[in-house]
Amino acid sequence: MTQPTPAVIDTLDLILLGTVGLGTIAWFARRQLADKLFGSSQPDTSSKPTTPQAPKRERNFVKLMQQQSRQVVIFYGSQTGTAEDYASRLAKECAQRFGVNCMTADIELYDLSYLNTLPEDSLVFFVMATYGEGEPTDNAADFWEQLVTDEEPQFSDGGEDLNSLRYILFGLGNKTYEHYNAVARILDKRLTKLGAKRIGERGEGDDDASLEEDFLAWQESMWPAFCEALGVDENSAQMGPRQATYSVEELESYEKDDVYFGEIGTKVKAGAKSIYDAKRPYVAPIVSRELFKGSDRHCLHIDIDISGTNLSYQTGDHVAMWPTNNEDEVLRLASILGLTDKLDAVVMVKAIDPAASKQYPFPVPATYRAIFRHYLDICAPASRQSLLPLVEHAPNDTAKETLKLWATDKDEYRLKVGEAMRNLGEVLELAAGGSASASGAFASVPFDLIVESISRLQPRYYSISSSAKETPTTIAATCVTLAYQPETSPERTVHGVNTNFLYRMHLQGQGQQDASLPVYDLAGPRQAYLNAEGRSCKVPVHVRRSQFKLPRNTNVPIIMIGPGTGVAPFRGFVRERALQKKDGKSVGPTILFFGSRHSQNDFLYADEWSDLFDTLGAESRIITAFSRETDHKVYVQHRLEEHGEAMWQLLEKGAYIYVCGDAKCMARDVNQTFVSLAMEYGNKSEDKATDYIKSLRNIGRYQEDVWS
């Protein structure tokens, strides 16, 4: 997620230029997807459970609201599932606390040109995440194009304004990014300009601090305005008995071919052509090699074969890999819920509300084991709000008081759950007195509450480290394993879900084991991750488009800053420019600043750079910073400062700046270094230098691909 500081808000119209590209890229694909979703599916009329089809939907959400007697609709723009979760939680609280039934809606599934036809007593929520360089999420691209980037949007029946629309807005962002909560801020400004009226204050959540606490605090300040807008007596509101969101049925009979064991997306009929995308990833063959191996981390280079598929990529794009949860956590959660002996039972999980955004939360029917392994994010820290409904199911008074404390005291929650990175299984185990006494302790928890409480397992995104011109059917990714001990719980090791899964797969391919790593099911659903030799070497993938792109004019100089795995996209950039040079094109100066700890231990792709830069010529080079090899730690921003005059001269010649890596410290320091260079070599005041660097961002000459 990315997001603009107050000083940038005045330039939001310029920032829109940077977001038009995403909408343009996605527009036709989204239209085709919507047509498929809304026009082809049929209800299940058979007596046996079959592969669920997407329900046929009415694109006119206003008409659907009237049919369902809904006064409120909650739209979400979500990239990783958090905004979707928040939308569902808002809808549930609306119903249970205030008696107002809401319709939750994936914003890509409906035609927002009908916003002007909502009755004046209706209310619309927008829960919108920002990612990339102030860009909308993938599922909001169509909406963004329709409502925001179009200077004169047209609404139904020839309407040109939204004077009758009342809305509530919450944005999800991260303050370490340049364009903090840009989507929510731009949308708020746009809706107001079109005549809509915001109810209450715009909420903004910061994922760098505590997104969850920001959401909860905003919620409580928002409800009074919500009640006033709908004429609801806030003082009479109270939490009634819990209302289930999903129905869960254990199936006695079923066809095994209809059961999902972890497959992502609906199954393709025999003979039909497979179209792979974010909703149906391709189980791709991979080949891995170890770039470095340290005492506390490992780094893999992974080549992903997409030949023979509809998948394609451009240099600078992202590849998404769909992870598998480890068996330790699968068994932990199953044990405490009393499901160990039923892990292979087949269940059908379905939304009770016919107006729910998604009829099925994941592919069903599925086994409990598949749901824990592949569909629920059981390794993520349990949210504070999810703990309160579990209190009544605690096995004893001590466990009840413990859970209630963590659910209601944000400081206790932060210490014991949030900063300790304890997932739901670990939280329940700790509340029950430890693993020895935890088996079956929370067996009374209805499974629909577990589905409701845990987010869906999402793909992990990696900057592509290959050139599409050089290897169009092979995508490369660079992955460092994640494992650390939380400060508030140093006796435990938290393992990154996907990187350790990939490393386990790599070790198996080498005929090796590592007892310190979690155990994974490497064969995959229906052993789909195995090759002909029975080796695990496939993973589900799809491609996500990025705006992180080389200038079209190959003569333009480029300055790249990428420490650690931040060098990944720059390997693709450098290889592409070297290929262009070999093809006889004129290629401008290509400068790469790379940093790591040691030149001998973690200098990524050290064996490639020499030949590549020799090909590019004397004006191009790699400049390194090895932080642990000098008395004082030297980072990429220090090397950038040392070569400041030369870099400023390149900027004067129109150079593009690219930064990839940590957003919180590195990217911020690099940005400030460029401001200092503008002051020192451009003779600009601090304010003028700051504005100059911002102007480079606005015109696409300063691009970031960063994470926090």
Secondary structure, 3 states (H helix, E strand, C coil): CCCECHHHHHHHHHHHHHHHHHHHHHHHHHHHHHHHHHHCCCCCCCCCCCCCCCCCCCCCHHHHHHHCCCCEEEEEECCCCHHHHHHHHHHHHHHHHHCCCEEEEEHHHCCHHHHHHCCCCCEEEEEEEEECCCEECHHHHHHHHHHHHCCCCCCHHHCCCCCCCEEEEEEEECCCCCECCHHHHHHHHHHHHCCCEECCCCEEEECCCCHHHHHHHHHHHHHHHHHHHHCCCHHHCCCCCCCCCEEEEECCCCCHHHCECCCCCCCCCCCCCCCCECCECEEEEEEEEEEEECCCCEEEEEEEECCCCCCCCCCCCEEEECCCCCHHHHHHHHHHCCCHHHCCCEEEEEECCCCCCCCCCCCCCEEHHHHHHHHECCCCECCHHHHHHHHHHCCCHHHHHHHHHHHHCHHHHHHHHHCCCCEHHHHHHHHCCCHHHCCCCCCCCCHHHHHHHCCECCCEEEEECCCCCCCCCEEEEEEECCEECCCCCCCCCEECHHHHHHHHHHHHHCCCCCCCCCCCCCCCHHHCCECCCCCECEEEEEEECCCCCCCCCCCCCEEEECCHHHHHHHHHHHHHHHHHHHCCCCCCCEEEEEEECCCCCCCCCHHHHHHHHHHHCCCCEEEEEECCCCCCCCCHHHHHHHCHHHHHHHHHCCCEEEEEEEHHHHHHHHHHHHHHHHHHHHCCCHHHHHHHHHHHHHCCCEEEEEEC
